[in-house]
Amino acid sequence: MLIPHDTRTALDAVVDLVNTAPGDGREDGLPDVEALGAFVRKHHVSDVGELGSRDLKALHGVRGRFAEIFAASDGRTAARLINDLVAAAGTTPQLTDHDGYDWHVHYFAPGASVADHLAADCGMALAFIVVQGEQERLRRCEAPDCGRAFVDLSRNRSRRYCDSRTCGNRLHVAAYRARRREAAG
């Protein structure tokens, strides 16, 4: 599956955004405006003005809507959710070539809030996944105590864990130790 740089960047941002939600023993990863600023810098969200509590509240709402997309049971449901999200963001596709990147499309309107910016760009990135018939690549980690979101970009769609080094290894080691105890006992 060939994914352009800007779409991959948006997919990384939406996964990180969804994974900031509290739950499964995790605290809110976006508790305040300072954390929002760090998120914006980490993901190089361009064309964002001064951030405030209104931006944080709006982004929390968008985050919840993205979580619904990851939980969608089929492509039709995901498409409806994405359409609603992108339409509410007031998308205005524009070609741009900023910051040393070749031509790519921004879907947010000039001067858009950070919530609308991410809803438009990340929503369209998710739309491309659905359009390609790959909605099942929008997953949640199968580790029992995790549940973090991820996009399975493996060639054979076989990824089961958000991070094979943490969740995957932890479960494999636990299974190995259980087999060893069973064989010894």
C-alpha positions as CSV (number, residue, x, y, z in Angstrom):
1,M,0.0,0.0,0.0
2,L,1.6,3.2,-1.2
3,I,0.9,6.2,1.1
4,P,2.3,9.7,0.3
5,H,4.3,11.5,3.0
6,D,1.5,14.0,3.9
7,T,-1.1,11.2,4.3
8,R,1.3,9.2,6.5
9,T,2.0,12.3,8.6
10,A,-1.7,12.8,9.1
11,L,-2.2,9.2,10.0
12,D,0.5,9.4,12.6
13,A,-1.1,12.5,14.0
14,V,-4.6,11.0,14.2
15,V,-3.2,7.8,15.9
16,D,-1.3,9.9,18.4
17,L,-4.4,12.1,19.0
18,V,-6.7,9.1,19.6
19,N,-4.1,7.6,21.9
20,T,-4.1,10.7,24.1
21,A,-7.7,9.9,25.3
22,P,-8.0,8.7,28.9
23,G,-8.9,5.1,29.4
24,D,-7.6,1.7,30.2
25,G,-5.7,3.2,33.2
26,R,-4.2,6.0,31.1
27,E,-4.7,9.6,32.0
28,D,-5.6,12.3,29.4
29,G,-2.6,12.9,27.2
30,L,-3.9,16.3,26.3
31,P,-4.9,17.7,29.8
32,D,-4.1,21.4,29.1
33,V,-3.1,24.0,26.6
34,E,0.6,23.3,27.2
35,A,0.2,19.7,26.2
36,L,-1.8,20.8,23.2
37,G,1.1,23.0,22.1
38,A,3.6,20.2,22.5
39,F,1.3,18.0,20.4
40,V,1.1,20.6,17.7
41,R,4.9,21.0,17.7
42,K,5.5,17.3,17.7
43,H,3.3,16.8,14.6
44,H,4.5,20.0,12.9
45,V,0.9,21.2,12.6
46,S,1.3,24.3,10.4
47,D,-0.7,27.5,10.2
48,V,-1.9,27.4,13.8
49,G,-2.2,30.6,15.7
50,E,-2.1,31.1,19.5
51,L,-3.7,28.1,21.3
52,G,-6.2,28.4,24.1
53,S,-8.7,26.5,26.2
54,R,-11.3,26.7,23.4
55,D,-8.9,24.9,21.1
56,L,-8.3,22.2,23.7
57,K,-12.0,21.6,24.2
58,A,-12.7,21.5,20.5
59,L,-9.8,19.1,19.9
60,H,-11.1,16.8,22.7
61,G,-14.3,16.6,20.7
62,V,-12.6,15.8,17.5
63,R,-10.5,13.2,19.3
64,G,-13.7,11.4,20.3
65,R,-15.0,11.5,16.8
66,F,-11.8,10.0,15.5
67,A,-12.1,7.2,18.2
68,E,-15.5,6.4,16.8
69,I,-14.0,6.0,13.3
70,F,-11.4,3.5,14.7
71,A,-14.3,1.6,16.4
72,A,-16.5,1.5,13.2
73,S,-17.6,-2.0,12.4
74,D,-17.5,-1.5,8.6
75,G,-16.4,0.8,5.8
76,R,-19.8,2.3,5.3
77,T,-20.0,3.4,9.0
78,A,-16.5,4.7,8.9
79,A,-17.3,6.7,5.7
80,R,-20.3,8.3,7.2
81,L,-18.3,9.3,10.3
82,I,-15.5,10.7,8.2
83,N,-17.8,12.6,6.0
84,D,-19.5,14.2,8.9
85,L,-16.2,15.1,10.6
86,V,-14.6,16.5,7.4
87,A,-17.8,18.5,6.4
88,A,-18.0,20.1,9.9
89,A,-14.3,21.2,9.6
90,G,-15.1,23.2,6.4
91,T,-12.5,21.6,4.2
92,T,-10.9,23.8,1.5
93,P,-8.4,21.7,-0.4
94,Q,-5.3,23.6,-1.4
95,L,-2.0,22.6,-3.0
96,T,1.1,23.7,-1.1
97,D,4.8,23.1,-1.0
98,H,6.0,24.5,2.4
99,D,8.9,23.6,4.7
100,G,10.9,21.8,2.0
101,Y,8.2,19.3,1.1
102,D,7.1,18.8,-2.4
103,W,3.5,19.6,-3.5
104,H,0.8,18.1,-1.4
105,V,-2.7,18.9,-0.4
106,H,-3.9,20.7,2.7
107,Y,-7.6,20.2,3.4
108,F,-8.1,22.8,6.1
109,A,-9.3,26.3,5.4
110,P,-6.8,29.1,5.8
111,G,-7.0,30.4,9.4
112,A,-8.7,27.2,10.6
113,S,-8.6,26.3,14.3
114,V,-6.3,23.4,15.2
115,A,-9.3,21.2,15.7
116,D,-10.7,21.9,12.2
117,H,-7.2,21.6,10.8
118,L,-6.7,18.1,12.2
119,A,-10.3,17.1,11.5
120,A,-9.8,18.0,7.8
121,D,-6.3,16.7,7.2
122,C,-6.5,13.6,9.4
123,G,-10.1,12.9,8.3
124,M,-9.0,12.9,4.6
125,A,-6.1,10.6,5.4
126,L,-8.5,8.2,7.0
127,A,-10.8,8.7,4.0
128,F,-8.0,7.5,1.7
129,I,-7.7,4.3,3.8
130,V,-11.5,3.6,3.5
131,V,-11.5,4.5,-0.3
132,Q,-8.9,1.8,-0.8
133,G,-11.1,-0.7,0.9
134,E,-8.6,-0.9,3.8
135,Q,-10.8,0.2,6.7
136,E,-9.8,-2.9,8.7
137,R,-6.3,-1.4,8.9
138,L,-7.7,1.0,11.5
139,R,-7.2,-1.1,14.6
140,R,-6.9,-1.2,18.3
141,C,-4.0,-3.1,20.1
142,E,-5.0,-6.7,21.0
143,A,-3.0,-6.6,24.2
144,P,-5.6,-7.1,27.0
145,D,-4.4,-4.1,29.0
146,C,-3.7,-1.7,26.1
147,G,-6.3,-0.9,23.5
148,R,-4.3,1.9,21.8
149,A,-5.1,2.8,18.2
150,F,-2.8,2.2,15.3
151,V,-3.0,1.9,11.5
152,D,-1.7,-1.5,10.3
153,L,0.5,-0.7,7.3
154,S,2.0,-4.1,7.2
155,R,2.0,-5.7,3.8
156,N,-0.2,-8.6,4.9
157,R,-2.4,-6.8,7.4
158,S,-1.1,-9.0,10.2
159,R,-0.1,-6.4,12.9
160,R,-1.9,-7.1,16.2
161,Y,-0.2,-4.8,18.6
162,C,0.4,-1.0,18.8
163,D,4.1,-1.7,19.4
164,S,5.7,-5.0,18.9
165,R,8.5,-4.1,21.2
166,T,6.3,-3.4,24.2
167,C,2.8,-5.0,23.9
168,G,3.9,-7.8,21.5
169,N,7.0,-8.8,23.3
170,R,5.3,-8.6,26.7
171,L,2.5,-11.0,25.6
172,H,4.9,-13.4,23.9
173,V,7.2,-13.5,26.9
174,A,4.1,-14.2,29.2
175,A,2.9,-17.0,26.9
176,Y,6.4,-18.5,26.8
177,R,6.6,-18.4,30.6
178,A,3.2,-20.0,30.9
179,R,4.2,-22.8,28.5
180,R,7.4,-23.3,30.6
181,R,5.5,-23.5,33.9
182,E,3.0,-25.9,32.3
183,A,5.8,-28.1,31.0
184,A,7.6,-28.1,34.3
185,G,4.6,-28.7,36.4
